[in-house]
Amino acid sequence: MAHSVQLALDLPPQVASAGVGVHGYAGPHDVFRLPQLWQLHLYSYSGTLAFDGFRHPIRPGHVSLVPPGTEAHFHYDAPRCEHLYAHFRLPGQGEQRSVPVMQDAGARAAGLGELLRQTVASGAQSPARAASELWTALWRTVGLAETAEHFAGVRHPALRTAMAHVEEHLAGPLGVPEIARVAGVSHTHLTRLFREDTGLTVIAYIRRRRIERARHLLLASTLAIPAIAATVGIPDLQAFNKTCRRELGASPRAVRHSGAGNR
């Protein structure tokens, strides 16, 4: 059984503390319990995290979420172990999203690290910015699980690489030659892989992922509609409105309003 936690991210987090944790020098084992605060860790060491009867291997580039009131046991494989951390409250009461306690951020670890460093740097001078940076980091952490689930049935490694590239770059222009180059296959081969696995052309797949992400953000977040449009690579509001009406059957505002009762 997967070990997961439930997050509501319809409102930004309230950051209590963020910084660089240094552990292991006092011994190979620490116990932490924060009664009212979540813990987000991005690791640069190896060890083990244990709580609720589960043991999770820690590796560099892994990210973990520990809920408030949890007695978490950290076991270290070296005498000095560092990680970026944020301790925070989640005031939102909206849609609950299930997220694995421990995930391998892979290529996204660098981006998560930068967001957490910005959270740390902004903490004292601009609490609002710190909350914004951490909110983005939490959404990206949620996205790790959603991307893994999305790719679960994808068999060809080049197709997985191509799809991951699309997910990372939905906010910008995406061309088939560029995606094929990243995946290490020809334009023709990439098109064939997409058709065999999804029944769609590459462009149609990108269009579908953009509208799926837009729908999710409209229903599950409080991001402004222009920000959502930019996030999914359709910054022209008129074009975004037309796309939503065509693909979702309603304007962005109407789509958001339709989910308001579930938040």
Disulfide bonds with the S-S distance in Angstrom:
none
